């Protein structure tokens, strides 16, 4: 029995993660793990935490955004789309 080389790639964003997984599948790359930054954080936390779902993240941002000082971004923090833009980054 031979040991395969194991590698991990951390992708920036879900779309990049999906593209990398598709490419790895097409190339039949075994032992390749592709994860997002969120999944990496959960792994480093020892598995006791789980990634936040999009709906909970947006609700949390919407609750704290009005009272959070943003410096030079203060003028745009209440514009429509700021919650979505914050959640996507």
N, C-alpha and C positions, 0 to 999 in steps of 0.2 A: 504494500500500500504506500503510495507516495503522497507527500504533503503538497498541497497546492499553495501557491502564493496568495496571500490574502491582502487586499488593499481596501482602503476606505477613501471615498471622495466626498467632500462636503460641498454641496451645491448651493448657490445663492438663489433661492426662490423655488417655488413648486414647479414652474414650467421648466427651468433648467434641470431640476431633479428628474422630471419625467423624460426629458430629451436624453439625458445621460443614461438612464435605465434602458430606454429603447435602444440606444446605440450599443450598450453593453450586451443586451439580449441578442441583437443582430450579429454581433461579433462572437457570441457564445463565450463570453468572459466569465468564467466561474471564479468564485472567491472574491468578487468585487462587490463592495457594499457602498451604496450611494445614499446619503442622508442629507437632510436640511440642517441649518444651524439650530433650529428648534429641537430636532431629534438628537443632535450632538449634545446640546445642553442637558437634555433629559438623561442621556447616557452618562454624562459626566456627573450628574447629580446622584447617580447610583440607582436609578430606576424608581426612586421614591416619588418622583414628580412625573407629571405628564404634560405634553404640550397643550397650550391653551387653544381652544377652538376659536374660529373666526368671530362667531357671534358674541362670545364672552369678551374677547379682546376689544371689539368695537364698542360694546357696552361700557367697559372699563374706561376706555379712552374718552368716550362721550361724557362720562361722569366727572372725570378729573380735568379735562381740557380747559374749561372756563376758569378754573382757579389756579392753573399752572402758569407761572411766569415763563415766557418764551423769548424774552429779550427782543431782538430785532424782528422776530416773527410774530410779535404780539398783535399786530394789525391784521393778520390773516388767520388767526387761530379760530375765529368764529365763522369763517366763510364756509359755505356748503362744500362738501368734499374733503374737508380737513381731517375728519375722523377716518374716512376711507384711505386717504393718502398716508396718514400716520400708521394705520394698521397694515398697509401694504409694505411699509418699510420696516 
